[in-house]
Amino acid sequence: MKFAPMKEILKLAEEQKVAYGAFVTVSYETALAAIEAGSELNCPVIFITGTDCCDLMGGFEGTVETVKRAAANSKVPIALHLDHCRTYEECVQAIQAGYSSVMIDGSSLPFEENIALTKKVVDYAHTLGITVEGELGKLVGEEGNLVVKGPEGAQTDPQEAKEFVERTGVDCLAVSIGTQHGHYIAAPQLNIERLKAIQEVVEVPLVLHGGSGTPIDQVQESIRNGIRKINVATDVLTAVANSFEELKKQPGFKYNTAMFINSKNAAKELIKGKMKDFRFEK
């Protein structure tokens, strides 16, 4: 099978004025969970893997093969996306391994350096029909080895976003409007007015990172104002971890393969709920 270009899925989201979830996978079970959820709801599936996730599945090639095995009987479009990659070389390696989409994250760099790095990836990826996501602004929290602290000053500037998209040619843009990576200590308050200002001047689909734990009313308001992809990692991993703890409390518990079936089902139900919420379904 061949993975779908992510920009095709985001184009569909734009036409329908909904968002599609991008769900982390770290194993065959977590990949299968999302594919089963998408198949049951007739919803496209976007997978996100950081390089740390890939390390658990045998690198880029191993990740591609893991997801392909899980998707063997899928009837819905599936995109495999490299998340928060910070080097041109790793983006190239992922593309050559079979990824259909990459994110080059130069958000920690000065503006001009971010543009130069992102454009370099775009120039290579687009010759092969691969989707490229860029990022402008910094999300508070932890993502791999990157730790960011700071309030609204780290959020995406609308005019910089316009210039960034025009000069790089990215297919979609991750924006910072108040979400964070990982678990929230306090409830977030998304900056919808800033999102509206970005949407007015940017002509590519917008991406919301840090979708885990964000109140659904705020998430859906962001979708109404241009968000077309929402990354969900922590919630998926939490569902898997909690499933083990809950199963161990049951009478007659034994350490066997039922643990992993249960964890797959827990992730699947979490993902189905997100897919429905992002498409405004009950």
Beta strands, then each sheet from edge to edge (+ up, - down):
strand 1: 20-24
strand 2: 45-49
strand 3: 78-85
strand 4: 101-104
strand 5: 131-136
strand 6: 141-143
strand 7: 146-148
strand 8: 172-175
strand 9: 206-208
strand 10: 227-232
sheet 1: 1+ 2+ 3+ 4+ 5+ 8+ 9+ 10+ 1+
sheet 2: 6+ 7-
end
